[in-house]
Structure formats: structure tokens, C-alpha cells
């Protein structure tokens, strides 16, 4: 499994109804990504950027 360095400027929430993590860029809340793990959500955020 790959290790992801977590930046300090993200906000992580968990949607209990959908069972997914949501990661938002703190400097731009319009940029967000989802994933089944925090690490995957952060990877998805980086890929979307």
C-alpha cells in the first residue's frame, strides 16, 4: 500500500450515510474529493488538481 503525505491545509469529513470520506482544500473549499479511506480521498484530491 502506498503512503500518502497528508498536507496540513485540508479538511476531512466523513459522510455516514454514504460511508465515504470527503477531503476539502482549506484554501479553496470548492476543490474536494471523496474516497473510501482518508488516504484515497487525499490522493483523489491531488489527482483532481
C-alpha positions in Angstrom: 0.0 0.0 0.0 1.3 3.5 -0.9 1.8 6.0 1.9 0.3 9.5 1.3 1.8 12.5 3.0 -1.1 14.5 4.4 -0.9 18.2 3.8 -1.8 20.5 6.7 -4.2 22.5 4.6 -7.1 20.1 4.2 -10.3 19.5 6.0 -11.6 15.9 6.3 -15.2 14.9 6.9 -17.0 11.6 6.9 -20.4 11.1 5.4 -22.1 8.4 7.5 -24.9 7.9 5.0 -22.7 7.3 2.0 -19.8 5.8 4.0 -17.1 7.9 2.3 -14.5 10.5 3.4 -14.6 14.0 1.9 -11.4 16.0 1.7 -11.6 19.7 1.1 -8.7 22.1 0.2 -8.7 24.7 3.0 -7.5 27.5 0.7 -10.2 26.6 -1.9 -13.3 24.8 -0.4 -14.7 24.4 -3.9 -11.9 21.8 -4.5 -12.8 18.5 -2.9 -12.5 14.8 -3.4 -14.0 11.6 -1.9 -12.7 8.2 -1.1 -13.4 5.1 1.0 -10.3 5.9 3.1 -8.8 9.2 4.1 -5.6 8.4 2.1 -7.6 7.6 -1.1 -9.6 10.8 -0.7 -6.4 12.8 -0.5 -4.9 11.0 -3.5 -8.1 11.8 -5.4 -7.8 15.5 -4.4 -4.2 15.7 -5.7 -5.2 14.0 -9.0 -8.1 16.4 -9.5 -5.7 19.4 -9.0 
